[in-house]
């Protein structure tokens, strides 16, 4: 059985020191001033969309949190 691929929401620090939320249905990332704000944006989007994978990176771009979120399929 092959693993199911889900759309990805990624939270990561950009080169300016802001946090970016990359959403699967948006071309440009959403820029946030804090990690807390970026997490809220990511979880709010996931709650209102299809099931997706949420990846949150730390300030060194390492994966700090990964989970499947959103409505069950």
C-alpha positions, 0 to 999 in steps of 0.5 A: 500500500502506498502512502496517501499524499495530502496538500501541505501547509508549511510554516517557516522563517523567511530571510527577513525574520518574519514567519511565512505560511505556505498554503496549498491554494495560494500562490504567495505565502502569508507573512506573519510577524510571530510564530504564534500568529503563523500557527493560528493562520495555518490551523485556521486554514486547515480547519476550513479545508480538506485534510492536509499535512501541517509542517511547522519549522523552527528558526533553523528550518528544522521540522519542529511539528508535523501532523495531519489536520482538517476534516477526516476523509 
